[in-house]
């Protein structure tokens, strides 16, 4: 029988593939195009996620063997190195950190206890950031320039974008009579409106983040009103590409959201209710 930890590791991979294949998503790689990522393709992203899959499997084994946090950090660093050397890109670097943190934190709390897991994520992130030397990156430069929390703030706060934004949006849409398809886009809209996306800040400054948040609120409203939100997103993709705007932080949190809803069984339940 597969362990609970092993199941979550598999669902974290599944969630990332579901995020990749969700179409359309403004500025991001999907089944239609590469959005604002001229250096990426669907094939590259799939290859990257195969590396993520191996990493999460190894991470689950490490946790199952009771190894220390330092061993799990080394696995993450090795996965980042393999991704960069193999593909010439670090397209899933953020997801390696976020998914790894969620999996590590889950090993010490009862299954599916979201409040306890959020607190465990925050505590583990505090340990990680106090112990680890953090190299400079586009995200760190954006955090400094715009005084933004970014992925670091998200982790230290226990993933509020997942537990307090995305999941309630999905569940609320289902409760109001929506289906899995509309609930997924309600979740995307909420994340666009709330995530402090340093990728958007790095590329387009505060104007880009403001546009992202306004579009997220519009998307949520269109989903609730049963309007043509797919057409809206396709049109916004053209605009994002013209501005070189994207939303890597939103994509990572969306993947985590898919993963958690798959792990809880809510995605399958919503499909049965369609």
Secondary structure, 3 states (H helix, E strand, C coil): CCCHHHHHHHHHHHHHHHHHHCCCCCCCCCCCCCCCCCCCCHHHHHHHHHHHHHHHHHHHHHHHCCCCHHHHHHHHHHHHHHHHHHHCCCCCHHHHHHHHHHHHHHCCCCCCCHHHHHHHHHHHHHHHHHHCCCCCCHHHHHHHHHCCCHHHHHHHCCCHHHHHHHHHHHHHHHHCCCCHHHHHHHHHHHHHHHCCCHHHHHHHHHHHHHHHHHHHHHHHHHHHCCCCHHHHHHHHHHHHHHHCCCCHHHHHHHHHHHHHHHHHCHHHHHHHHC
